[in-house]
Amino acid sequence: MPLAALTALCGLTLAGCGNERVGDARAKADVDHVRAGSSASSASPTTRPDPADDESGDSEFLAFMVLLNTVAEPCLPELPTAVPPEESEAMEEIPSDAPLPDELPLPDEPPPTSEPRDPEEAFQEIELSSVEKCDADQHVRRISKALAAGPADPAPGDVAAVLRGLGYLDERIDGPQRARDGVAFTLDLRVMGGSLCLSGTTTGTKTTIEPYGADVEVDCTQVRR
């Protein structure tokens, strides 16, 4: 190859390499610029809700559930803690390789009813179970005792403070408000499919609280009694 042509080829090659290096440098600079912008944006503070705001409601409801379980504990039936000796011996006599019994047939499902539920039925008072009646007596005692220790002529705010101090949630308290016979209030104690509501009136020296059952579809104050 002639010397002049070889020199020209080398010149073109070096020029191409120089262009590639310049392009690489520019690309690297662009990438560094994007990364710097991304780091700056990620480092900037973002507004997030305070976790305590979400946890406070959960903790209050958890304390409310603990309260209900504690008050209802004397009313719950005692469960057997041990297997009777005769049943234990019978279980030991069954060999481990014994065949399993045939599956028992499932009970027939009741036929679906074509008649829709009467909307007015939800507003009717529901009869309380024996456990709920016992549970209501426990709540009535502790509320009446706390109100008797309060002001002789309580205002609605005083009654509300007593109920909150006993562990009842604000959203479960209706009222308290002035009534003809003193200060009236309603408590919604329905949990886990229960129906217990309490309707009370207090003058400070005398407190009357009546338990009743309410459907979950309506408020305790909407029940026709």
C-alpha positions in Angstrom: 0.0 0.0 0.0 1.4 3.5 -0.8 2.7 5.5 2.1 0.3 8.3 1.5 -2.7 6.0 1.5 -1.5 4.3 4.7 -1.1 7.6 6.4 -4.6 8.7 5.5 -6.1 5.4 6.7 -4.3 5.8 10.1 -5.6 9.3 10.3 -9.2 8.2 9.7 -8.8 5.5 12.3 -7.5 7.8 14.9 -10.2 10.3 14.2 -12.8 7.6 14.6 -11.3 6.5 17.9 -11.3 10.1 19.0 -15.0 10.5 18.1 -15.9 7.3 20.0 -14.0 8.4 23.1 -15.7 11.8 23.0 -19.1 10.1 22.6 -18.3 7.8 25.5 -17.3 10.7 27.7 -20.5 12.6 26.9 -22.6 9.5 27.6 -20.8 9.0 30.9 -21.4 12.6 31.8 -25.1 12.2 31.0 -25.4 9.1 33.1 -23.6 10.8 36.0 -26.0 13.7 35.7 -29.0 11.5 35.8 -27.7 9.6 38.8 -27.0 12.8 40.6 -30.5 14.0 40.0 -32.0 10.7 41.1 -29.9 10.8 44.3 -30.9 14.3 45.0 -34.6 13.6 44.5 -34.4 10.4 46.7 -32.6 12.3 49.4 -35.2 15.0 49.6 -37.7 14.5 52.5 -41.2 13.2 51.6 -44.3 13.8 53.5 -45.6 10.6 55.1 -48.4 10.0 57.6 -47.3 9.5 61.2 -47.4 5.8 62.0 -48.7 6.8 65.5 -51.9 8.1 63.8 -52.7 4.7 62.4 -51.6 2.7 65.5 -53.5 4.8 68.0 -56.9 3.7 66.8 -55.8 0.1 66.7 -54.4 0.2 70.2 -57.6 1.8 71.6 -59.8 -0.8 70.0 -57.5 -3.5 71.3 -57.8 -2.1 74.8 -61.6 -2.0 74.3 -61.7 -5.7 73.3 -59.6 -6.6 76.3 -62.0 -4.7 78.5 -65.0 -6.5 77.1 -63.3 -9.9 77.5 -62.4 -9.1 81.1 -65.9 -7.9 82.0 -67.5 -11.0 80.3 -65.1 -13.5 81.9 -67.3 -14.4 84.8 -70.2 -15.1 82.4 -68.4 -17.5 80.1 -68.9 -21.2 80.6 -65.9 -23.1 81.9 -64.4 -25.4 79.3 -62.9 -28.9 80.3 -59.2 -28.6 80.7 -58.4 -32.4 80.7 -59.7 -35.5 79.0 -61.7 -37.8 81.3 -59.8 -41.0 82.3 -62.3 -43.3 80.6 -62.0 -41.4 77.3 -58.2 -41.3 77.5 -58.1 -45.1 78.0 -60.5 -45.7 75.1 -58.3 -43.5 72.9 -55.2 -45.6 73.9 -56.9 -48.8 73.0 -57.4 -47.8 69.3 -54.4 -49.1 67.3 -52.5 -46.6 65.2 -53.0 -48.7 62.0 -56.8 -48.9 62.5 -58.8 -47.9 59.4 -60.4 -44.5 59.5 -64.1 -44.4 59.8 -66.2 -43.5 56.7 -67.0 -39.9 56.3 -70.2 -38.9 57.8 -72.8 -37.4 55.4 -73.2 -33.7 55.7 -76.6 -32.4 56.8 -78.8 -31.2 54.0 -78.7 -27.5 53.4 -82.0 -25.7 54.0 -83.7 -24.7 50.8 -83.2 -21.1 49.9 -86.1 -18.8 50.8 -87.5 -16.7 47.9 -89.1 -14.2 50.2 -86.8 -11.1 50.9 -86.3 -10.0 54.5 -88.6 -7.4 55.8 -86.6 -4.1 56.2 -88.5 -3.3 59.3 -87.3 -6.5 60.9 -83.8 -5.1 61.5 -85.4 -2.4 63.8 -87.0 -4.9 66.1 -85.4 -5.6 69.5 -83.4 -8.9 69.7 -83.6 -11.2 72.7 -80.2 -11.4 74.5 -78.6 -14.7 75.2 -78.0 -15.8 78.8 -74.3 -14.9 78.5 -75.1 -11.4 77.1 -77.6 -10.9 80.0 -74.9 -11.8 82.5 -72.4 -9.6 80.6 -74.9 -6.7 80.7 -75.2 -7.0 84.5 -71.4 -6.7 84.8 -71.3 -3.5 82.7 -74.3 -2.0 84.6 -72.6 -2.5 87.9 -69.3 -0.9 87.0 -70.9 2.0 85.2 -73.4 2.7 88.0 -70.6 2.6 90.6 -68.4 5.0 88.6 -71.3 7.5 88.0 -72.2 7.4 91.7 -68.7 8.4 92.6 -68.9 11.4 90.3 -70.7 14.8 90.6 -74.2 14.8 92.3 -75.7 16.7 89.3 -73.5 15.7 86.3 -73.4 17.5 83.0 -73.2 15.5 79.8 -69.5 16.1 79.6 -69.0 14.6 83.1 -70.9 11.4 82.1 -68.9 11.2 78.9 -65.6 11.5 80.8 -66.7 8.7 83.2 -67.6 6.4 80.3 -64.3 7.1 78.5 -62.4 6.6 81.8 -64.0 3.1 82.1 -62.5 2.2 78.7 -65.5 2.7 76.4 -64.7 4.1 73.0 -66.1 7.5 71.8 -67.6 5.9 68.7 -69.4 3.4 70.8 -71.0 6.1 73.0 -74.2 7.9 71.8 -74.7 11.1 73.7 -74.5 11.8 76.6 -77.2 14.5 76.4 -79.7 16.2 78.6 -83.0 14.4 79.2 -86.0 14.8 81.3 -84.8 12.4 83.9 -81.1 13.6 83.9 -78.4 12.7 81.4 -79.1 10.0 78.8 -76.6 7.9 77.0 -76.4 4.7 74.9 -73.5 2.2 74.6 -72.9 -0.1 71.7 -71.2 -3.2 73.0 -71.8 -5.4 69.9 -68.7 -7.4 68.9 -68.1 -10.8 67.3 -71.7 -11.1 66.2 -73.2 -10.0 69.5 -76.2 -7.8 69.9 -75.7 -6.1 73.4 -76.7 -2.5 73.7 -77.1 -0.4 76.9 -79.5 2.5 77.3 -78.9 4.6 80.5 -80.0 7.7 82.4 -78.3 9.1 85.4 -78.9 12.0 87.8 -75.6 11.3 89.6 -77.4 9.8 92.7 -79.5 7.4 90.7 -78.6 5.6 87.5 -80.9 3.4 85.4 -79.4 1.3 82.7 -81.4 -1.2 80.5 -79.8 -3.8 78.3 -81.3 -4.9 75.0 -80.4 -6.5 71.7 -80.0 -4.8 68.4 -79.5 -6.1 64.8 -76.0 -5.3 63.4 -77.7 -3.5 60.4 -79.0 -0.6 62.6 -77.7 1.6 65.4 -78.6 0.8 69.0 -80.6 4.0 69.1 -82.8 2.9 66.1 -84.2 -0.1 67.9 -87.9 0.0 68.6 -88.4 -1.1 72.2 
